[in-house]
Amino acid sequence: MPVTDYFLLWKVTVPSSWIAAVIGFILAWLAVRTKLGKSAADLFVDALFTTIIIWKLSVIVTDFETVRRAPMAILYFNGGMFGFLLGILIAALFFLFSRKLNSPTVSQALLLGIISAQAVYQVMMALLNEGTLITRVITIVMFAVIAILAFIHTENERVPVVYATGLFVAVHAFIAALQPAGFMGIPFSATVISSMLVVIISWRFTQGKETDGGIR
């Protein structure tokens, strides 16, 4: 959903997208913490903060001249879609190549966190901004359903991560087709990239377990 409304918080005007993102991240952490425990929630927070830090610092690359003239610009600007997707990629690579993280719970935690954060963000954007009634209703209902299913079936071994990820991308693609930004907005791009990386991480841990003689 496009940003159409802004809110005054403590004498600071913020776009509805910021409010939706913060609420989405908090509830996503709570969902992972409740379902998979503190360690899994910490993994999600690590991925989230890595993504945000890279997103903010990437403005040095995307707008070097502005930062060179005014270094404090780093606090106010970010690297846009490029920086956000780069942040997701680097966070995923950290988990992919870390020797300390060798459990399928990693991919489950990341997927549940991503789905929860995206679902809450989309629902909040539909509630806080203007748009056609049909688009807002479909967005709220479909993202709420996919988030509930993800929370219920996260630890269900009969629902492989790759299948859950595919369903999530398909649902978001359907909704993105109804929204003004279509498939070119940061939310859908983030869903596609992060989902692909979650599948790769899941595959790595599955292969590692098979190599050790285990059965997932």
Backbone as numpy.savetxt, mean C-alpha at the origin, in Angstrom:
# Nx Ny Nz CAx CAy CAz Cx Cy Cz
-10.32 8.07 -6.12 -11.16 9.25 -6.12 -10.28 10.50 -6.12
-10.62 11.52 -6.91 -9.83 12.75 -6.93 -10.08 13.59 -5.67
-9.07 14.39 -5.31 -9.20 15.27 -4.15 -10.06 16.47 -4.53
-11.17 16.65 -3.83 -12.04 17.80 -4.08 -12.23 18.65 -2.84
-11.85 18.11 -1.67 -12.06 18.83 -0.41 -10.77 18.90 0.41
-10.64 20.02 1.14 -9.51 20.24 2.03 -10.04 20.55 3.43
-9.23 20.22 4.44 -9.69 20.36 5.82 -8.66 21.14 6.63
-9.17 21.92 7.58 -8.31 22.72 8.45 -8.04 21.94 9.73
-6.79 21.58 9.95 -6.38 20.86 11.15 -5.28 21.64 11.85
-5.58 22.12 13.05 -4.60 22.88 13.82 -4.00 24.01 12.98
-4.84 24.78 12.34 -4.45 25.93 11.55 -3.66 25.58 10.28
-3.66 24.30 9.94 -2.98 23.85 8.72 -4.01 23.23 7.79
-4.05 23.68 6.55 -4.98 23.12 5.58 -4.36 21.91 4.91
-5.02 20.77 5.00 -4.50 19.53 4.43 -5.52 18.94 3.46
-5.06 18.30 2.41 -5.99 17.66 1.46 -6.60 16.40 2.07
-7.75 16.03 1.58 -8.43 14.84 2.08 -7.59 13.58 1.90
-6.71 13.58 0.89 -5.87 12.41 0.63 -4.92 12.14 1.79
-4.43 13.20 2.44 -3.53 13.00 3.59 -4.27 12.34 4.74
-5.48 12.82 5.00 -6.28 12.25 6.08 -6.59 10.79 5.79
-6.98 10.51 4.55 -7.31 9.13 4.17 -6.09 8.22 4.28
-4.91 8.73 3.90 -3.70 7.93 3.95 -3.31 7.60 5.39
-3.36 8.59 6.27 -2.98 8.38 7.67 -3.92 7.37 8.33
-5.21 7.54 8.12 -6.18 6.59 8.69 -5.97 5.21 8.11
-5.70 5.14 6.81 -5.46 3.86 6.15 -4.25 3.14 6.72
-3.15 3.86 6.94 -1.94 3.24 7.49 -2.15 2.76 8.92
-2.86 3.56 9.72 -3.10 3.17 11.11 -3.96 1.91 11.20
-5.05 1.89 10.44 -5.94 0.72 10.48 -5.29 -0.49 9.84
-4.42 -0.29 8.85 -3.71 -1.41 8.24 -2.76 -2.03 9.27
-2.03 -1.18 9.99 -1.15 -1.69 11.05 -1.95 -2.47 12.09
-3.11 -1.93 12.47 -3.95 -2.59 13.46 -4.44 -3.95 12.96
-4.78 -4.02 11.67 -5.26 -5.28 11.10 -4.16 -6.34 11.12
-2.95 -5.95 10.72 -1.83 -6.90 10.72 -1.47 -7.29 12.15
-1.48 -6.32 13.05 -1.15 -6.60 14.46 -2.15 -7.56 15.07
-3.43 -7.36 14.77 -4.48 -8.21 15.34 -4.43 -9.62 14.76
-4.19 -9.73 13.46 -4.28 -11.01 12.78 -2.99 -11.83 12.86
-1.85 -11.17 12.73 -0.59 -11.90 12.60 0.41 -11.63 13.72
0.09 -10.71 14.61 0.97 -10.46 15.75 1.89 -9.27 15.58
2.62 -8.96 16.66 3.46 -7.77 16.73 4.60 -7.81 15.71
5.26 -8.96 15.58 6.40 -9.06 14.66 5.99 -8.77 13.23
4.85 -9.32 12.82 4.36 -9.08 11.47 3.99 -7.61 11.29
3.38 -7.00 12.32 3.02 -5.59 12.24 4.26 -4.72 12.13
5.33 -5.12 12.83 6.58 -4.37 12.75 7.17 -4.43 11.34
7.03 -5.58 10.68 7.50 -5.72 9.31 6.77 -4.76 8.38
5.45 -4.67 8.58 4.66 -3.77 7.75 5.06 -2.32 7.99
5.29 -1.96 9.25 5.70 -0.59 9.57 7.07 -0.28 8.95
7.98 -1.25 9.00 9.29 -1.05 8.38 9.15 -0.77 6.89
8.31 -1.55 6.22 8.09 -1.37 4.78 7.46 -0.01 4.51
6.52 0.38 5.35 5.82 1.64 5.18 6.76 2.83 5.33
7.56 2.83 6.40 8.46 3.95 6.63 9.58 4.01 5.59
10.04 2.85 5.14 11.04 2.84 4.07 10.48 3.48 2.82
9.25 3.14 2.48 8.60 3.71 1.30 8.44 5.22 1.43
7.99 5.67 2.60 7.76 7.11 2.80 9.07 7.90 2.76
10.11 7.36 3.39 11.40 8.06 3.41 11.97 8.20 2.00
11.93 7.10 1.23 12.44 7.15 -0.14 11.59 8.09 -0.99
10.29 8.06 -0.78 9.37 8.95 -1.52 9.71 10.41 -1.26
9.97 10.76 0.00 10.30 12.14 0.34 11.67 12.54 -0.21
12.67 11.70 -0.02 14.03 12.04 -0.43 14.22 12.00 -1.94
13.34 11.28 -2.64 13.50 11.17 -4.10 13.28 12.50 -4.81
12.77 13.50 -4.10 12.62 14.83 -4.70 13.99 15.38 -5.07
15.04 14.90 -4.42 16.40 15.31 -4.76 16.72 14.92 -6.20
16.16 13.81 -6.65 16.38 13.34 -8.01 15.40 13.98 -8.98
14.14 14.04 -8.60 13.11 14.54 -9.52 13.11 16.06 -9.66
13.60 16.77 -8.64 13.61 18.24 -8.71 14.87 18.76 -8.02
16.01 18.38 -8.56 17.28 18.68 -7.91 17.52 20.18 -7.80
17.15 20.94 -8.83 17.40 22.38 -8.82 16.68 23.08 -7.68
15.45 22.69 -7.44 14.70 23.29 -6.33 15.34 22.98 -4.99
15.75 21.74 -4.80 16.39 21.34 -3.55 17.73 22.03 -3.39
18.45 22.19 -4.50 19.76 22.85 -4.43 19.61 24.30 -3.98
18.57 24.96 -4.50 18.36 26.37 -4.14 17.77 26.51 -2.74
16.94 25.55 -2.37 16.28 25.62 -1.05 16.22 24.21 -0.45
17.26 23.79 0.28 17.30 22.43 0.86 16.08 22.06 1.70
15.46 23.06 2.33 14.28 22.78 3.15 13.10 22.32 2.31
13.22 22.40 1.00 12.13 21.95 0.11 11.86 20.46 0.29
12.85 19.73 0.79 12.68 18.30 1.02 11.53 18.04 2.00
11.32 18.99 2.93 10.27 18.83 3.93 8.88 19.04 3.34
8.81 19.80 2.25 7.52 20.19 1.72 7.13 19.48 0.42
8.13 18.94 -0.28 7.85 18.29 -1.56 8.24 16.82 -1.51
7.86 16.10 -2.54 8.19 14.68 -2.62 8.47 14.30 -4.07
8.82 13.05 -4.28 9.19 12.61 -5.62 8.03 12.17 -6.49
6.79 12.45 -6.07 5.64 12.11 -6.90 5.49 10.61 -7.11
4.89 10.24 -8.23 4.66 8.82 -8.52 5.97 8.06 -8.62
6.97 8.66 -9.28 8.27 7.99 -9.41 8.84 7.66 -8.04
8.85 8.64 -7.14 9.42 8.43 -5.83 8.64 7.42 -5.00
7.32 7.44 -5.12 6.49 6.51 -4.34 6.71 5.07 -4.80
6.73 4.87 -6.10 6.95 3.52 -6.63 8.38 3.05 -6.35
9.33 3.99 -6.39 10.70 3.64 -6.04 10.79 3.21 -4.59
10.06 3.90 -3.72 10.04 3.54 -2.31 9.49 2.14 -2.10
8.41 1.81 -2.80 7.83 0.46 -2.70 8.84 -0.58 -3.16
9.53 -0.29 -4.26 10.51 -1.23 -4.81 11.65 -1.47 -3.84
12.20 -0.41 -3.27 13.32 -0.55 -2.34 12.90 -1.28 -1.07
11.71 -0.97 -0.57 11.21 -1.67 0.62 11.06 -3.16 0.35
10.54 -3.49 -0.83 10.36 -4.90 -1.19 11.70 -5.61 -1.34
12.68 -4.93 -1.93 14.00 -5.52 -2.10 14.66 -5.79 -0.75
14.40 -4.91 0.21 14.93 -5.12 1.55 14.44 -6.45 2.12
13.15 -6.71 1.99 12.59 -7.96 2.51 13.02 -9.16 1.66
13.15 -8.93 0.36 13.48 -10.02 -0.55 14.86 -10.58 -0.29
15.81 -9.71 0.03 17.19 -10.15 0.18 17.67 -10.21 1.63
16.80 -9.88 2.56 17.19 -9.96 3.95 17.30 -11.43 4.38
18.40 -11.78 5.00 18.60 -13.15 5.46 17.87 -13.44 6.76
17.47 -12.38 7.44 16.78 -12.57 8.71 15.31 -12.89 8.54
14.77 -12.58 7.36 13.33 -12.76 7.14 13.12 -13.93 6.20
12.73 -15.05 6.73 12.61 -16.25 5.90 11.32 -17.01 6.17
10.27 -16.27 6.43 8.99 -16.90 6.75 7.91 -16.42 5.80
6.99 -17.33 5.40 5.87 -16.93 4.55 5.00 -15.85 5.19
5.11 -15.70 6.53 4.34 -14.68 7.22 4.68 -13.29 6.70
5.89 -13.12 6.18 6.30 -11.83 5.65 5.39 -11.41 4.50
5.18 -12.31 3.54 4.32 -11.98 2.40 2.87 -11.81 2.84
2.43 -12.61 3.81 1.07 -12.48 4.32 0.86 -11.13 5.00
1.85 -10.73 5.81 1.76 -9.45 6.52 1.75 -8.28 5.54
2.64 -8.32 4.55 2.71 -7.24 3.58 1.43 -7.15 2.77
0.91 -8.31 2.34 -0.30 -8.30 1.52 -1.50 -7.80 2.31
-1.65 -8.28 3.54 -2.77 -7.82 4.37 -2.64 -6.32 4.64
-1.42 -5.86 4.90 -1.21 -4.44 5.15 -1.52 -3.59 3.93
-1.08 -4.04 2.76 -1.32 -3.30 1.52 -2.80 -3.24 1.20
-3.47 -4.38 1.29 -4.90 -4.42 0.99 -5.68 -3.55 1.98
-5.36 -3.66 3.25 -6.06 -2.90 4.28 -5.85 -1.39 4.10
-4.59 -1.00 3.89 -4.28 0.42 3.72 -4.97 0.99 2.48
-4.89 0.25 1.38 -5.50 0.73 0.14 -7.02 0.78 0.27
-7.61 -0.23 0.89 -9.07 -0.27 1.04 -9.57 0.89 1.90
-8.92 1.11 3.04 -9.35 2.20 3.92 -9.14 3.54 3.23
-8.01 3.69 2.54 -7.73 4.93 1.82 -8.83 5.22 0.79
-9.18 4.21 0.01 -10.19 4.39 -1.03 -11.57 4.68 -0.44
-11.91 3.99 0.63 -13.21 4.23 1.27 -13.27 5.64 1.84
-12.19 6.06 2.49 -12.16 7.41 3.06 -12.21 8.48 1.97
-11.51 8.24 0.86 -11.54 9.20 -0.25 -12.94 9.31 -0.83
-13.64 8.18 -0.90 -15.01 8.20 -1.42 -15.94 8.95 -0.47
-15.67 8.86 0.83 -16.52 9.53 1.82 -16.20 11.02 1.94
-14.94 11.38 1.78 -14.51 12.76 2.03 -14.57 13.66 0.81
-14.68 13.08 -0.39 -14.63 13.88 -1.61 -15.91 13.73 -2.43
-16.08 14.65 -3.34 -17.25 14.62 -4.21 -17.02 13.65 -5.37
-18.11 13.13 -5.89 -18.05 12.20 -7.02 -19.42 11.66 -7.30
-19.56 10.92 -8.39 -20.86 10.35 -8.71 -21.25 9.32 -7.66
-22.51 9.24 -7.35 -23.00 8.33 -6.32 -22.64 6.89 -6.63
-22.83 6.47 -7.87 -22.58 5.08 -8.23 -21.11 4.71 -8.04
-20.20 5.63 -8.42 -18.77 5.36 -8.27 -18.38 5.27 -6.80
-18.93 6.17 -5.99 -18.61 6.17 -4.57 -19.13 4.90 -3.89
-20.34 4.50 -4.22 -20.92 3.30 -3.60 -20.14 2.06 -4.00
-19.83 1.92 -5.29 -19.08 0.75 -5.75 -17.70 0.70 -5.10
-17.05 1.85 -5.01 -15.73 1.91 -4.39 -15.77 1.46 -2.94
-16.73 2.00 -2.20 -16.84 1.66 -0.78 -17.16 0.18 -0.58
-18.13 -0.32 -1.30 -18.57 -1.71 -1.11 -17.49 -2.70 -1.52
-16.89 -2.51 -2.69 -15.94 -3.51 -3.19 -14.65 -3.50 -2.38
-14.16 -2.33 -2.00 -12.93 -2.30 -1.21 -13.19 -2.80 0.21
-14.37 -2.52 0.75 -14.69 -3.04 2.08 -14.75 -4.56 2.06
-15.34 -5.12 1.02 -15.45 -6.58 0.91 -14.08 -7.23 0.76
-13.22 -6.68 -0.11 -11.91 -7.29 -0.32 -11.06 -7.19 0.94
-11.22 -6.10 1.72 -10.46 -5.95 2.96 -10.92 -6.97 4.00
-12.22 -7.16 4.10 -12.77 -8.13 5.06 -12.33 -9.55 4.69
-12.40 -9.88 3.40 -11.97 -11.21 2.97 -10.48 -11.43 3.25
-9.68 -10.40 3.00 -8.23 -10.52 3.24 -7.96 -10.75 4.72
-8.68 -10.04 5.57 -8.48 -10.18 7.01 -8.89 -11.58 7.49
-9.98 -12.10 6.95 -10.49 -13.41 7.38 -9.60 -14.54 6.90
-9.12 -14.45 5.64 -8.43 -15.58 5.01 -6.91 -15.42 4.92
-6.34 -14.45 5.63 -4.89 -14.22 5.55 -4.08 -15.47 5.83
-4.45 -16.21 6.86 -3.68 -17.39 7.27 -4.23 -18.69 6.69
-5.19 -18.60 5.79 -5.78 -19.78 5.17 -4.85 -20.31 4.08
-4.23 -21.47 4.30 -3.28 -22.02 3.33 -3.95 -22.46 2.04
-5.27 -22.60 2.06 -5.99 -22.98 0.83 -6.19 -21.78 -0.09
-5.82 -20.60 0.39 -5.89 -19.38 -0.43 -4.47 -18.84 -0.60
-3.74 -19.32 -1.61 -2.36 -18.88 -1.81 -2.25 -17.38 -1.99
-1.12 -16.84 -1.61 -0.88 -15.40 -1.72 -1.07 -14.91 -3.15
-0.62 -15.71 -4.12 -0.71 -15.27 -5.52 -2.17 -15.11 -5.96
-3.06 -15.97 -5.48 -4.48 -15.87 -5.84 -5.12 -14.65 -5.18
-4.82 -14.46 -3.90 -5.37 -13.31 -3.18 -4.88 -12.01 -3.81
-3.62 -11.99 -4.21 -3.05 -10.80 -4.84 -3.72 -10.52 -6.19
-3.93 -11.57 -6.97 -4.58 -11.41 -8.26 -5.99 -10.86 -8.12
-6.73 -11.35 -7.13 -8.10 -10.86 -6.90 -8.07 -9.39 -6.50
-7.13 -9.02 -5.65 -7.01 -7.64 -5.20 -6.74 -6.70 -6.38
-5.81 -7.07 -7.24 -5.49 -6.24 -8.41 -6.69 -6.14 -9.35
-7.39 -7.26 -9.53 -8.56 -7.26 -10.42 -9.66 -6.33 -9.89
-9.90 -6.38 -8.59 -10.93 -5.52 -7.99 -10.54 -4.05 -8.15
-9.28 -3.75 -7.87 -8.84 -2.35 -7.99 -8.88 -1.89 -9.45
-8.55 -2.77 -10.38 -8.60 -2.41 -11.79 -10.03 -2.07 -12.22
-10.99 -2.84 -11.74 -12.38 -2.59 -12.07 -12.82 -1.21 -11.54
-12.43 -0.91 -10.30 -12.82 0.36 -9.71 -12.07 1.52 -10.36
-10.79 1.31 -10.68 -10.01 2.37 -11.31 -10.60 2.77 -12.65
-11.19 1.80 -13.34 -11.80 2.09 -14.64 -12.97 3.05 -14.51
-13.56 3.14 -13.31 -14.70 4.03 -13.09 -14.30 5.41 -12.59
-13.03 5.56 -12.20 -12.58 6.80 -11.60 -11.86 7.69 -12.61
-11.86 9.02 -12.37 -11.28 9.97 -13.32 -9.82 9.69 -13.66
-9.00 9.33 -12.66 -7.58 9.10 -12.91 -7.33 7.80 -13.65
-8.33 6.92 -13.65 -8.19 5.65 -14.36 -7.05 4.82 -13.83
-6.26 4.27 -14.77 -5.15 3.40 -14.40 -3.84 4.16 -14.22
-3.88 5.48 -14.36 -2.66 6.28 -14.33 -2.36 6.90 -12.97
-3.27 6.75 -12.02 -3.06 7.36 -10.71 -2.07 6.59 -9.85
-1.55 7.25 -8.82 -0.60 6.61 -7.92 -1.22 5.41 -7.19
-2.47 5.48 -6.69 -3.02 4.34 -5.96 -3.03 3.04 -6.76
-3.50 3.08 -8.02 -3.56 1.84 -8.79 -2.15 1.36 -9.15
-1.27 2.29 -9.51 0.12 1.91 -9.82 0.78 1.27 -8.61
0.52 1.83 -7.42 1.07 1.27 -6.19 0.53 -0.13 -5.94
-0.76 -0.33 -6.21 -1.35 -1.66 -6.04 -0.68 -2.69 -6.94
-0.49 -2.34 -8.20 0.11 -3.28 -9.16 1.55 -3.61 -8.79
2.36 -2.57 -8.55 3.77 -2.79 -8.24 3.96 -3.54 -6.93
3.27 -3.10 -5.89 3.43 -3.75 -4.58 2.91 -5.19 -4.62
1.83 -5.44 -5.36 1.30 -6.80 -5.45 2.26 -7.73 -6.17
2.87 -7.24 -7.24 3.86 -8.04 -7.96 5.03 -8.40 -7.05
5.49 -7.45 -6.27 6.62 -7.68 -5.38 6.25 -8.62 -4.24
5.01 -8.54 -3.75 4.57 -9.47 -2.71 4.57 -10.90 -3.24
4.14 -11.08 -4.49 4.15 -12.41 -5.11 5.58 -12.93 -5.22
6.50 -12.06 -5.61 7.91 -12.46 -5.74 8.48 -12.85 -4.38
8.18 -12.06 -3.35 8.65 -12.37 -2.00 8.07 -13.70 -1.53
6.78 -13.92 -1.77 6.14 -15.18 -1.39 6.80 -16.35 -2.11
7.08 -16.17 -3.39 7.73 -17.23 -4.18 9.11 -17.55 -3.62
9.85 -16.51 -3.22 11.20 -16.72 -2.69 11.16 -17.57 -1.43
10.24 -17.25 -0.52 10.16 -17.99 0.73 9.65 -19.42 0.49
8.73 -19.56 -0.47 8.22 -20.89 -0.79 9.33 -21.76 -1.37
10.12 -21.18 -2.29 11.23 -21.92 -2.89 12.25 -22.30 -1.83
12.51 -21.36 -0.93 13.48 -21.64 0.13 13.03 -22.77 1.03
11.73 -22.81 1.30 11.20 -23.86 2.15 11.24 -25.21 1.44
10.97 -25.23 0.13 11.03 -26.46 -0.63 12.46 -26.97 -0.71
13.42 -26.04 -0.82 14.81 -26.43 -0.90 15.26 -27.09 0.40
14.71 -26.60 1.53 15.06 -27.17 2.82 14.29 -28.44 3.12
13.42 -28.86 2.18 12.67 -30.08 2.37 11.35 -29.89 3.05
10.94 -28.63 3.26 9.67 -28.35 3.91 8.53 -28.33 2.93
7.31 -28.34 3.45 6.11 -28.29 2.62 5.25 -27.16 3.14
4.90 -26.26 2.24 4.08 -25.13 2.66 2.62 -25.53 2.69
